[in-house]
Structure formats: structure tokens, C-alpha cells
Amino acid sequence: MTDQVPPPSLYAAREPIFPRRVSGPFRNLKWVIMAVTLGIYYLVPWIRWDRGPELPDQAVLLDLANRRFYFFWIEIWSHEFYFVAGLLIMAGLGLFLFTSALGRVWCGYACPQTVWTDLFIKVERMVEGDRNARLRLHRQEKTDARKLRLRLTKWVLWLLISVATGGAWVFYFADAPTLLVDLFTGQAAAVAYITVAILTATTFIFGGFAREQICIYACPWPRIQAAMMDEDTITVAYREWRGEPRKHSQEAKTAPQGDCIDCMACVNVCPMGIDIRDGQQLECITCALCIDACDDVMERIGKPRGLIDYIALSDEVAERGGAAPRSVWKHIFRPRTMFYTFLWAGVGAALIVALFIRSDIEMTVAPVRNPTFVTLADGSIRNTYEIRLRNKNNDARLFRLFVKGDPALRITLEGTPYGSIEVPADTSFLQRVYVIAPPGSPPAQTDRQDLRFWIEDLTNGDRAWKDSSFIGTGNQP
């Protein structure tokens, strides 16, 4: 038998990417955005906000135990989840808007994966050196003391950043100073330690090792972005008509030479490891580092900047003919982006209106229909209701309950001889209420009598109401 040659493998192992250091306006912009976003993420849980006694003083708090969301002066209750849904809709529409106008600017500048990957690469560069030094260290087959020391130092710094990331997240769900002490003294809940461990592991792996693979394979947005972009979208692109033929290409020997000298600077700084000169690619996150790298080379060789730039494909024909491209604002303000802007602003306006017209007091009424009614000793008919009172104020309030309908109906509260009840600050209270119809009265003899429960805040006179019905004996044989 002859030896059979095994079929070639269709799997290509990942080759790590080591971006080169670059400076320029877009790199500086990314540093600023990183500082702002990480500063917000790490510092916001420590901001205090006075809401009064017995209420949390953390400015931003997701209080899952009490089903509250505090955001400075705004408080969202669990039954007001539509505010959160509205914010998520606005976030989605905002992503559509920015992508249709400026490409994947979210991915390139503000996505958490991008921000933490940039930070990890910065640490890696500080420990191991720039691109060539990191390449040599990676290709070094023997792990000597120096390589082990550099790797361990880098991994320890990554781990510290990852722990801080996971730790900062749990502070949004409990009082930050108290939870910090509990975490270090071993008194925090198990779910806090589990959450910190999971976020630490994911940050360490995603930012340190997976990097561009998360953007390419795990994130769905590269597949969706094509539906948001068109020929008027401003995105990072290579002016092929100006750069080709390249200096070292075969065409350059027989044709006028283009501005591109094939220095590979744009490729070496790309965190995704792609060549932007090959055209639009799914992997490109439009971080614009290739623009900074190329502009630096163009200045050094005396060529105009902008060989790689933020441009719109619709300007290609005009630029090939020597005409100036259209204004950036004409690309941004077009029907598609204006439609997204209108939707985004509409949802935001609706949320603001809903926020300011909502009442500080609310009530829900649930009739108790087992039994449907009770006949008292004097022949009166009694219906039972469970009324939940919500006091959204920062102090306890005295509420008065009364009913409107047939004048014969009267109301009593279980557990108190008074017609009012005190509800603690920022909480809800379940009160059982009895509505009684005297014997022989119309409500007692009819099948159903409409009525309306009213609640009045005796502090400021605010009112709320809910409709219900009174069941009499008219449905009895």
C-alpha cells in the first residue's frame, strides 16, 4: 500500500497582532475617550446624592432588592420599566444614527472591548516594548528568565485592571463604600464575589488574549453594519486613485508612481491586523489609527496628507476627476440620518414628558372576589379590596382614602378606625379596604355598581384614582 497524503487542514491558527505605537489626532482622541469612559465607569458609584433619611445616598444605584433604579434625582420603580426600555431603544437608534453617518465609530472609539483592549495593549507596550520587541519576544522559542518576568509582569497588571473592572461593576448594585469593606472582610454576598470573578476572567481573556477575535467572531455588529451604511457614509478608506501604483510595485516601473510607498505603516498600527488598502472589510472598526500613521509618513516624504482618510465612497468619482469632495455636513445630514435623528429625539422627548408628568403617588386596586361579597348581620353588603399605595416622596406621607360612586357607599380601613394611613418614604404599602352598602340601598341590590377609589396626599393635596366596581345581591336567585 502506498502512503496516503493527509488532506490539508482548513484551520489556520490565530497569529497574534502586535500593533505599533502611533501618535496623531485620532490616537489622542482615543486616549481622551478612554480616560472619560473609564473615569465614568470607575468613579460614578462613589458619587453621593442626598435623598433624605432612610434612602440611599448613592447617585447611581440599581437597587435590585427593593426594585429601584436611582439616577441622581430620578427614581425608577419596577413597574416603570418602560423608562429603561426607552433608554435601550434610544441606544439602539443612536448606534444606527452614528453608523449610518460615520461608520463604526462606536466600535473604534467607545466600545468596552475596544477601550479595555487599548488599555491592555498600552500596558503590554510599557512592559515588553514596541511592536518589534514584542514580536521578537513572541517568536522566542525558549522561555528564559527575562521572558517569564516580562510575561508575569504583564499578566499581573492585566489581572489588576480586570479585578478593578469587575469590582467597579458590583458597586452599581449596592452602597459602594459598604460593599468595598464587605468584599475585603469576606462579608459580602456570594453573588458579589461570583460576579467579580466572572467579569475579571472575561476582561482578562477578552482584552488580553482574544482581542480582535471578539470583534470579528463574537460581536454581531460587523454583520449588521452593512445595512446601516451606504455610499454617503463617511468611513475610513484608502484613496486608491491617488496611491496607486505603489512605489515598489511592478506597475510603478512603467507608469507614473502613486503616493503610497508601501511602507506598511497602516498595517502595522492596525489593532485588527488588516490592510485598509484592500478596501472596505468586515474587520475594520474605523479606529483611524491608520490615518495617523499614513499622514505621518506623507509629511515625512513631502506628500499631501489624507491618502488614508475619513471619506465617503460617493466622492470617489469627483476626486478621481480632480474635483473637491462634498462638505462633510452634506454627507451627515441626509434623509437616512435625519430619519434616525427624528426617531431618536422623539423617543427621548416622550421619556422626558413621561418623567415629568408622572405622579409622586400611585395606587392599584385589586377586588377580593373569594367570596364575591359578604352579608353582614344587619343586612349590609360588604366588598373587600386590596389597595397598594405608592409613596414616591422622600418623606413619609399621610394618605386619605375615600370612594366616589353611590352616596350610600361607605369605606373602612382594616386595622385602623381612621380614613387615612401613613405610608413610609419611597415605599409601597398594601392596605385592605372594605366598602359597605346599607341594606336596601341600590348598590346592595344591583348586580354591579361602578365606583372610583381616590387617594389624597394630605401634605400637598395631590390626588390619584382608580376605577373598580361593587358587587351586590342582584345576581343572586
ZAMARGU-4260 file (C-alpha; in steps of 0.2 Angstrom, whole numbers, plus 5000, padded with zeros to 4 digits):
<rodrens>
0) 5000/5000/5000 | 5006/5017/4996 | 5006/5030/5010 | 4991/5042/5008 | 4994/5060/5010
5) 4983/5068/5023 | 4971/5081/5017 | 4977/5099/5021 | 4970/5107/5036 | 4957/5120/5034
10) 4960/5128/5050 | 4973/5142/5052 | 4979/5146/5069 | 4977/5164/5075 | 4993/5174/5073
15) 4994/5187/5087 | 4993/5205/5082 | 5006/5217/5089 | 5001/5235/5084 | 5015/5248/5083
20) 5014/5264/5093 | 5007/5279/5083 | 5003/5297/5088 | 4992/5309/5080 | 4975/5317/5082
25) 4964/5301/5081 | 4976/5292/5093 | 4974/5307/5105 | 4956/5307/5103 | 4955/5288/5108
30) 4965/5292/5123 | 4953/5306/5129 | 4938/5295/5126 | 4947/5281/5135 | 4950/5292/5150
35) 4932/5299/5150 | 4923/5282/5149 | 4934/5273/5161 | 4933/5288/5173 | 4914/5287/5172
40) 4914/5269/5174 | 4925/5268/5189 | 4920/5284/5198 | 4901/5286/5196 | 4897/5273/5210
45) 4906/5284/5223 | 4896/5300/5219 | 4884/5304/5233 | 4867/5311/5232 | 4856/5317/5247
50) 4838/5309/5245 | 4834/5312/5263 | 4834/5300/5278 | 4832/5281/5276 | 4835/5282/5257
55) 4851/5278/5248 | 4863/5292/5245 | 4872/5284/5231 | 4869/5295/5215 | 4868/5280/5203
60) 4861/5264/5211 | 4852/5248/5204 | 4844/5243/5220 | 4838/5225/5215 | 4832/5220/5232
65) 4820/5235/5233 | 4817/5235/5214 | 4823/5253/5212 | 4834/5262/5200 | 4841/5278/5206
70) 4850/5290/5194 | 4854/5307/5204 | 4836/5315/5206 | 4827/5302/5196 | 4820/5286/5203
75) 4813/5272/5193 | 4802/5259/5201 | 4800/5241/5194 | 4783/5245/5186 | 4791/5259/5177
80) 4802/5248/5167 | 4796/5257/5151 | 4809/5271/5155 | 4823/5258/5154 | 4816/5250/5138
85) 4815/5268/5131 | 4833/5271/5135 | 4838/5255/5127 | 4828/5260/5111 | 4837/5276/5111
90) 4854/5267/5112 | 4850/5256/5098 | 4844/5271/5087 | 4859/5281/5092 | 4870/5267/5086
95) 4861/5266/5069 | 4862/5285/5068 | 4881/5286/5071 | 4885/5271/5060 | 4875/5277/5045
100) 4884/5294/5047 | 4901/5290/5052 | 4903/5271/5051 | 4909/5260/5065 | 4914/5275/5076
105) 4906/5266/5092 | 4917/5251/5089 | 4933/5261/5085 | 4932/5273/5100 | 4919/5269/5114
110) 4915/5250/5114 | 4921/5242/5130 | 4930/5229/5121 | 4940/5242/5111 | 4943/5253/5127
115) 4950/5239/5138 | 4959/5231/5123 | 4968/5248/5120 | 4972/5249/5139 | 4979/5231/5139
120) 4990/5235/5123 | 4996/5250/5132 | 5001/5240/5147 | 5009/5227/5136 | 5019/5240/5126
125) 5025/5248/5143 | 5031/5231/5149 | 5038/5222/5133 | 5042/5237/5122 | 5035/5242/5105
130) 5030/5231/5091 | 5047/5224/5085 | 5052/5220/5103 | 5035/5211/5106 | 5037/5201/5090
135) 5054/5195/5095 | 5048/5190/5112 | 5034/5181/5105 | 5044/5172/5092 | 5057/5167/5105
140) 5056/5148/5107 | 5065/5147/5123 | 5056/5154/5139 | 5071/5161/5149 | 5070/5171/5165
145) 5068/5188/5156 | 5053/5182/5145 | 5045/5174/5160 | 5047/5190/5170 | 5040/5201/5157
150) 5025/5190/5154 | 5021/5188/5173 | 5023/5207/5175 | 5011/5210/5161 | 4998/5197/5166
155) 4998/5204/5184 | 4995/5221/5178 | 4981/5215/5167 | 4974/5205/5181 | 4974/5220/5192
160) 4964/5230/5179 | 4952/5216/5177 | 4949/5215/5195 | 4945/5233/5196 | 4934/5231/5181
165) 4923/5218/5190 | 4924/5226/5206 | 4918/5243/5199 | 4903/5234/5191 | 4896/5227/5208
170) 4897/5244/5216 | 4882/5249/5205 | 4871/5237/5214 | 4875/5241/5232 | 4881/5255/5243
175) 4899/5256/5236 | 4909/5261/5252 | 4900/5247/5262 | 4902/5234/5249 | 4920/5238/5247
180) 4923/5235/5266 | 4912/5219/5265 | 4922/5212/5250 | 4939/5214/5259 | 4932/5207/5275
185) 4924/5192/5267 | 4906/5198/5272 | 4899/5202/5255 | 4886/5191/5247 | 4892/5176/5237
190) 4884/5183/5221 | 4896/5198/5223 | 4911/5188/5223 | 4905/5177/5209 | 4901/5192/5198
195) 4918/5200/5201 | 4926/5183/5197 | 4917/5181/5181 | 4920/5199/5175 | 4938/5198/5180
200) 4940/5182/5169 | 4931/5189/5154 | 4940/5206/5155 | 4957/5197/5157 | 4954/5185/5142
205) 4944/5196/5130 | 4956/5211/5132 | 4972/5202/5134 | 4971/5187/5123 | 4955/5186/5112
210) 4956/5205/5107 | 4951/5206/5088 | 4943/5189/5088 | 4929/5196/5099 | 4925/5210/5086
215) 4926/5198/5072 | 4918/5182/5078 | 4908/5186/5094 | 4901/5203/5090 | 4886/5203/5078
220) 4888/5221/5074 | 4900/5219/5059 | 4887/5209/5050 | 4873/5222/5054 | 4883/5237/5050
225) 4881/5235/5031 | 4863/5238/5032 | 4866/5255/5041 | 4879/5261/5029 | 4878/5267/5011
230) 4889/5276/4998 | 4887/5293/5008 | 4893/5286/5024 | 4909/5294/5030 | 4921/5280/5034
235) 4940/5276/5034 | 4946/5272/5017 | 4961/5272/5005 | 4962/5284/4991 | 4967/5271/4978
240) 4967/5283/4963 | 4980/5294/4972 | 4991/5280/4980 | 4992/5268/4966 | 5003/5261/4958
245) 5014/5259/4974 | 5032/5263/4973 | 5039/5245/4974 | 5025/5238/4963 | 5028/5231/4945
250) 5016/5244/4938 | 5026/5258/4945 | 5041/5254/4934 | 5031/5258/4918 | 5018/5270/4925
255) 5018/5286/4935 | 5021/5282/4953 | 5007/5284/4966 | 5009/5292/4983 | 5009/5275/4993
260) 5027/5270/4996 | 5021/5253/5003 | 5029/5256/5020 | 5016/5245/5028 | 5014/5258/5042
265) 4995/5257/5041 | 4995/5238/5043 | 5007/5239/5057 | 4997/5250/5068 | 4980/5242/5065
270) 4973/5233/5080 | 4963/5221/5069 | 4978/5216/5058 | 4970/5221/5041 | 4976/5231/5026
275) 4964/5246/5023 | 4971/5247/5006 | 4962/5231/5001 | 4945/5241/5003 | 4931/5240/5015
280) 4932/5225/5026 | 4921/5217/5039 | 4935/5218/5052 | 4938/5236/5051 | 4932/5246/5066
285) 4936/5263/5059 | 4948/5267/5074 | 4958/5279/5061 | 4975/5274/5068 | 4980/5270/5050
290) 4976/5288/5046 | 4988/5295/5059 | 5001/5283/5053 | 4999/5287/5035 | 4998/5306/5037
295) 5015/5305/5047 | 5023/5296/5033 | 5016/5308/5020 | 5023/5323/5029 | 5040/5315/5030
300) 5041/5311/5011 | 5033/5328/5007 | 5016/5322/5000 | 4999/5329/5005 | 4990/5321/5020
305) 4974/5311/5018 | 4980/5296/5007 | 4970/5286/5020 | 4956/5297/5027 | 4938/5298/5033
310) 4929/5299/5016 | 4913/5294/5008 | 4913/5282/4993 | 4901/5294/4984 | 4915/5306/4982
315) 4926/5294/4973 | 4921/5299/4955 | 4923/5318/4959 | 4940/5316/4967 | 4946/5305/4953
320) 4942/5319/4941 | 4951/5332/4952 | 4936/5340/4960 | 4934/5343/4978 | 4924/5331/4989
325) 4907/5337/4996 | 4905/5345/5013 | 4906/5333/5027 | 4889/5340/5033 | 4881/5336/5017
330) 4885/5318/5020 | 4880/5318/5038 | 4863/5327/5036 | 4854/5317/5023 | 4837/5308/5024
335) 4843/5292/5032 | 4852/5301/5046 | 4838/5314/5048 | 4826/5300/5050 | 4836/5291/5063
340) 4838/5308/5072 | 4820/5311/5072 | 4816/5294/5079 | 4829/5296/5092 | 4824/5313/5098
345) 4805/5308/5098 | 4809/5293/5110 | 4819/5305/5121 | 4806/5318/5121 | 4792/5305/5125
350) 4803/5299/5140 | 4806/5316/5147 | 4787/5321/5146 | 4783/5304/5154 | 4796/5308/5168
355) 4789/5325/5172 | 4770/5321/5171 | 4771/5305/5182 | 4764/5307/5199 | 4773/5306/5216
360) 4758/5295/5222 | 4750/5280/5214 | 4738/5266/5219 | 4732/5250/5212 | 4715/5241/5217
365) 4713/5223/5217 | 4695/5217/5222 | 4695/5201/5233 | 4681/5190/5225 | 4683/5175/5236
370) 4669/5177/5242 | 4662/5190/5230 | 4653/5199/5244 | 4649/5196/5262 | 4632/5199/5270
375) 4634/5207/5287 | 4622/5204/5302 | 4612/5220/5299 | 4610/5215/5281 | 4623/5226/5274
380) 4633/5220/5259 | 4652/5222/5260 | 4665/5220/5247 | 4684/5218/5250 | 4698/5226/5241
385) 4717/5226/5242 | 4724/5243/5238 | 4743/5246/5236 | 4748/5264/5239 | 4765/5270/5232
390) 4773/5285/5240 | 4787/5291/5229 | 4792/5306/5240 | 4807/5306/5251 | 4797/5308/5267
395) 4783/5299/5275 | 4766/5305/5269 | 4748/5303/5277 | 4736/5297/5263 | 4717/5299/5265
400) 4706/5285/5256 | 4689/5288/5250 | 4677/5282/5237 | 4665/5290/5225 | 4650/5282/5217
405) 4633/5280/5225 | 4631/5291/5241 | 4626/5276/5251 | 4643/5268/5250 | 4655/5270/5264
410) 4673/5264/5267 | 4683/5257/5281 | 4701/5253/5283 | 4707/5236/5290 | 4717/5239/5306
415) 4713/5257/5309 | 4697/5267/5313 | 4703/5282/5303 | 4700/5285/5285 | 4719/5289/5282
420) 4735/5279/5283 | 4753/5284/5284 | 4765/5277/5270 | 4784/5277/5273 | 4795/5287/5262
425) 4799/5279/5245 | 4789/5263/5248 | 4773/5255/5244 | 4760/5249/5257 | 4746/5236/5255
430) 4730/5241/5263 | 4714/5230/5264 | 4699/5241/5262 | 4680/5237/5265 | 4666/5245/5255
435) 4649/5243/5263 | 4632/5246/5256 | 4617/5248/5268 | 4603/5235/5267 | 4590/5240/5254
440) 4602/5253/5245 | 4604/5252/5226 | 4622/5246/5227 | 4617/5232/5238 | 4603/5226/5227
445) 4611/5228/5210 | 4622/5216/5201 | 4637/5229/5199 | 4639/5247/5204 | 4654/5257/5197
450) 4664/5266/5209 | 4680/5276/5210 | 4694/5275/5224 | 4703/5291/5227 | 4719/5294/5237
455) 4724/5311/5243 | 4741/5316/5250 | 4736/5327/5265 | 4753/5336/5264 | 4751/5344/5247
460) 4734/5339/5241 | 4740/5328/5227 | 4727/5315/5221 | 4726/5299/5212 | 4712/5287/5207
465) 4707/5270/5201 | 4691/5263/5195 | 4683/5247/5201 | 4666/5240/5204 | 4654/5235/5219
470) 4645/5218/5218 | 4628/5217/5226 | 4615/5204/5228 | 4606/5207/5211 | 4615/5192/5204
475) 4608/5180/5217 | 4592/5170/5213
</rodrens>
